[in-house]
Amino acid sequence: MIRLIRSELIKLRTTHMWWIFLLCSVAFVGLALLINTAQADSDLQTPDYLNQAPPPGMSSQEQADFLAQQQAEKDHVAAAHTGAGLARIAANVYTSGQFFGLMMVMLLAILLITNEFYHQTATATFLATPKRTKVIAAKLITGGMMALAFWLIATVINLVVGTIFFSSEGVSNSLGHWDAQQAILLNLLVYVLWAVFGIGIGVLIRSQIGATITAAVVYTIGTYAALAVLALIRTYLIKDDWVLQAAVYIPPLASEHVVGTLQNQMGDTHLPARWVGVAVLVGWALVLGTIGTLITRRRDIA
């Protein structure tokens, strides 16, 4: 198994694609950090207008509404400065770049499989190791190691920039708070599971171009198209919260829910516990991994 893993690492390193995906991942992390730190700054600052008196000429009802709105925004700022509020904001910053980082991991994992067919090395691989399950296991382990590397680089960047940002804001960096720690650790699990997804997709769709394009389109456009459909159903057909809560069963959105960032998109919708997102991702990974292993064991490679 060690020799198989070493062989897979050599194949991965010699594709000359891993560093392109890594650079893309780092670029997306930087962009996401800009957005998330700007949002965090907005949440932590108290706008000057919140301390202003109601403008002259307002009726008593308008003044009451103005003051109520002011108080609601003051409460929001105050909540952001609590331990739990800061941890929620920190978790969002420390997991910046997750959405596109997971896509890069998935696409690179797809290449671990499809490269064998594209370069016609699958026959030699399975002749050298007749037990195909061991080959798939080695690819899964290699994909997990690759996902760990992507997560580590993204997390180091996020932690360095995040701690500097929170220090400049004069607030705690929340690294000692379990909510922030949990988000960082669960993010590692999510990265590894998406590597498993990539291996499974690569087995199901043997064409390198077909697999990567299909996966990228479904991951990006398909995810938010599904979210839009759920919102339309919730607005016009079934006006129950469970419709929007069903978003956690969509793998990319389940990934965001695991680290606590999906709530920012869902507004006041009460989402299930994080472990539901974990269960969804593990379930998808088991299904794709099992199907991929069974297909590889039975498919005629030559």
Steps between C-alpha positions, in 0.01 A plus 500: 500500500787739577648436156159558340456830684851607402418413140178704512687798646753481216215490246338799666821700519594435136166614356612865532138585586517484878686830533254675267210385715695598812569850369132537408404386849736754661362776276143413600602498867640851461185625328276338760709652780447847356124445491473332840720748685304788346179337620652440843609864522146607414357272771743623765476875433230725642385739224482867606136531395399259779573776752312770313162638603198450271499755214263793550160487335430135583167399644494328838451161334790562260720604792407184687584288196831684454599444863393134485716447190791671673464278805480185288825590324666588833395160634649336190834677556493414871431133420797497263727603787396215728716190525262294286453783251875550455549123464236489225670783314844342554378165368389670180840670460708193590321283242521756218530357152330174588251501211753519215770322699278192520438519126876503433546195724212319329633572150852391590362179654308438176830520313644228724255261334440643152873545430529121506258474208616814320865390497403130462688392812199331664579160347859509626387617842252216546736241355762605754236494778226250409306578818327812373353585839854565624558739209183693580593506869843641411337767284258588782787532748701707251198721439461545875866598534463749217186644664689531830772703324245734338318545832823565689621768260160673494467481878848641565425796273162554665641478853786742431281758327209441738697550821656819360153625400341433840797659675453813289131500597594483867300181565581140588612271217278225653763230442435384855125468437370153413264626227791642301718195565216270398450685173871469413515127581173417326628688197782243479244219501307674223811533283579129537142398420502707182813316390298180540222656291752576227627140492142373473411742221816408311399135505144570388607732215819365343546790257742750652344804332146374551555427870670830585256720306194315631624512859595870482168606343287295739704620799477871416192571289304197614543575868354849492243407239373239748501761776301738280247226424458430872446872563234517227323194637509652850361832372227381266411136568592352837540775756673289764852543635592138428518588130795733555645269765524235227795701363727313743449185290679665205869406552664843437245670726537222758872584501423863580254395769761280667726800565205728586505736199179385328290682759625832361323424171182358653409799715253416776445142384579263785741239367561157657807425710843486334519123542221470242729658242779264604266201465389616154860533378608168650196334344580640154866401539408144597260467208742637241797314646314170509358539149841600369669198658239256371508641148879492490510138617258386230573728205706376210801732495693368201 
